[in-house]
Amino acid sequence: MEATANMQNTRENSADPNPQHLSKNAQKKLLKQQKFEAKKAEKKALMKEQKQRAAERKRKEWEEKLAGLTEDERLKLIDSRKEVRRERMEKRSEERGEKIQRLTKAKENGQNIVVDLEFSHLMTHSEIHSLVQQIMYCYAVNGRCSFPAHLWLTGCHGEMETQLQRLPGFDKWIIEKEKQSYIQAFSDQKDNLVYLTADSETVLHELEPTKVYIVGGLVDRNRWKGITMKKAEEQGIHTAKLPIGTYMKMSSSQVLTVNQVVEIFLKFLETRDWQASFFQVIPQRKRFEADSENCQEADWEKCKEENEESERKKKCIEVLSHD
Ligand SMILES: C[S@@+](CC[C@H](N)C(=O)[O-])C[C@H]1O[C@@H](n2cnc3c(N)ncnc32)[C@H](O)[C@@H]1O
């Protein structure tokens, strides 16, 4: 692809992980990111420890409770706990059945949304990992929607495919997994393809059921600026951007992550309300300008929000791993 080849020549745009090959600005950004990752890992370890301690405390409380009872009372209490667990399992399996039904129906008449996975050669190992996590999140959110979309992963091979296949239960996901690109998979309806890109001049106002909306499977902190727009232009397919500017002011760029774009689409399919969809999905830190005095507070807010976001994702993913 010409667009890709041009950009590969730019040192700054390269996925080269060696920091010495980066500009000072990029090195600074990388250092900041590494510090943030280290803090995140520390927090994760702390939360794991707290969870283990809470489980241990619960176990002790249960044993103490049992110890203070007669044999008869003990048996009754154990039985009632078993009953609560059985009911919970039944409810989960019912919910799982309903989810399978919704997703199967979406395969027939749901809105087609494609995640284009043809950019994996432009990402580092950890960026691919991050994209895989985002896809897992998209799938989990879609499964919980009352009107799920028909999700596609196209151009899925190489490391991308390997990492996806490592996800527990991935082989059972009700989603289209295609080695082919979307251009091949939808060769008979090229005119219906709409590549979503923040660089498009066209603003998306309505979703059309016959259209196939494509999201660029890229985690690049906008290192590959404009790459999806160039790709769509070269392929001669339509492009559109989300109507963010009509509903809110962003603190920086309007480029969102893959999971945010898919989640906004899913919310819009349910509500037909862009504003509500944006406000529910776009993190507050991306929505307003923080002045320098509030910088520390903004950093803290960012950290808090990312933790809340990651907690939200974790909950979704926990639900997935129980399936
Ligand atoms: C992290 S962005 C990738 C940015 C990349 N540099 C590019 O040129 O598209 C992931 C994908 O989300 C979609 N996306 C992000 N922000 C968008 C917006 N404001 N409007 C439409 N699509 C958007 C695009 O499909 C984009 O490729």
The ligand as a MOL file (V3000), in Angstrom:
LIG
                    3D

  0  0  0     0  0            999 V3000
M  V30 BEGIN CTAB
M  V30 COUNTS 27 29 0 0 0
M  V30 BEGIN ATOM
M  V30 1 C -6.7050 5.0500 17.3770 0
M  V30 2 S -7.5920 5.4220 15.9430 0 CHG=1
M  V30 3 C -6.3330 5.2780 14.7220 0
M  V30 4 C -5.8300 6.5800 14.2290 0
M  V30 5 C -5.0400 6.4330 12.9790 0
M  V30 6 N -3.8770 7.2670 13.0010 0
M  V30 7 C -5.8630 6.7370 11.7340 0
M  V30 8 O -5.3290 7.3290 10.8030 0
M  V30 9 O -7.0420 6.3390 11.6770 0 CHG=-1
M  V30 10 C -8.5460 3.9750 15.6820 0
M  V30 11 C -9.6660 4.0660 14.6730 0
M  V30 12 O -10.8440 4.5890 15.2890 0
M  V30 13 C -11.6320 5.2810 14.3370 0
M  V30 14 N -11.7990 6.6600 14.8050 0
M  V30 15 C -11.1640 7.2830 15.8150 0
M  V30 16 N -11.6280 8.5210 16.0030 0
M  V30 17 C -12.6110 8.7100 15.0850 0
M  V30 18 C -13.4880 9.7930 14.7650 0
M  V30 19 N -13.4640 10.9510 15.4370 0
M  V30 20 N -14.3720 9.6330 13.7480 0
M  V30 21 C -14.4260 8.4610 13.0560 0
M  V30 22 N -13.6270 7.4090 13.3200 0
M  V30 23 C -12.7340 7.5160 14.3190 0
M  V30 24 C -10.8750 5.2290 13.0240 0
M  V30 25 O -11.3880 4.1730 12.2480 0
M  V30 26 C -9.4530 4.9490 13.4850 0
M  V30 27 O -8.7060 4.3160 12.4880 0
M  V30 END ATOM
M  V30 BEGIN BOND
M  V30 1 1 1 2
M  V30 2 1 2 3
M  V30 3 1 2 10
M  V30 4 1 3 4
M  V30 5 1 4 5
M  V30 6 1 5 6
M  V30 7 1 5 7
M  V30 8 2 7 8
M  V30 9 1 7 9
M  V30 10 1 10 11
M  V30 11 1 11 12
M  V30 12 1 11 26
M  V30 13 1 12 13
M  V30 14 1 13 14
M  V30 15 1 13 24
M  V30 16 1 14 15
M  V30 17 1 14 23
M  V30 18 2 15 16
M  V30 19 1 16 17
M  V30 20 1 17 18
M  V30 21 2 17 23
M  V30 22 1 18 19
M  V30 23 2 18 20
M  V30 24 1 20 21
M  V30 25 2 21 22
M  V30 26 1 22 23
M  V30 27 1 24 25
M  V30 28 1 24 26
M  V30 29 1 26 27
M  V30 END BOND
M  V30 END CTAB
M  END
